[in-house]
Amino acid sequence: MNNIKISILVLFSLSIVLAGTDGTIRGQVADEDGSPLIGAQIYIPKLSKGTTADIDGNYFMINIPVGAYEVRCQMIGYQTNILEGVGVTMDQTTWLNFSLPVSAIEGDVVRVSSQRRLVEKGSTSKKITVNQEAIETLPIKDVSDLYNLQSGVVKVESKSAGIPDHSERGLEEVHVRGGRSGEIAYMIDGMYIRNPIFGGIGNGTRLNKFAIREFDWQPGGFNAEYGDAMSAVSNLHTMTGADDFSYKFQYETSLLGGALGSRYDELRNYHDYNIGLGGSVPFY
């Protein structure tokens, strides 16, 4: 009996950790006449994950990490259809319907650029998604500043300003639509985090903006799967290693303003570095 209870507890814990981290891709594959193509292959090269269409031409892929992907649809005797930049959003279903014409020339490939819909029909709550490109171009030091850019959010600086040398350690109070600071569920890759010292005040961590792939913000009206939240749900999706090595560097300083005669910049003496490295780690 004790082993059964432990197994149930482990499964329940895993379901909490995995909630809200992935999305779903589904749709239908048909020919030019609208007839379903049984056994058509749908494949995501970046994830090495795929599936086949059923007897009605329908398919679905679950547990797809958030991000933008290239999705291929192919079948013997038909042209290969490639959708580029397909966006997968947390807890959302992305519909992709393929229409494959008969292949007249061997190796003929059709490439189509995908665009995210302005209105998600399957979404029952307000959700704001900020992708990696927008995060890197916004005038912010780290992802914690993203909360100030959202509507209905008030950030109280009194507590952080009263603690010397702690203004950059996640001790700020963020209030959403008049709610308390402890009513926000902070998550990283679907796992709940809490400030280990101050409890519900602040998210307790700072992440480099180069380490974030996507930021999801739900200010109310979210599903029941998100517990310990009354005002909003914040979910940060971190980057994963790719085959190609990449690096990013950003440096901000107030030295230029001080050299031009700004007394404020001279006294401020501000220096901020952001470094991001990514790639696969070889094992020998």
Order of alpha helices (4+ residues) and beta strands (2+ residues): alpha-beta-beta-beta-beta-beta-beta-beta-beta-beta-beta-alpha-beta-alpha-beta-beta-beta-beta-beta-beta-alpha-alpha-beta
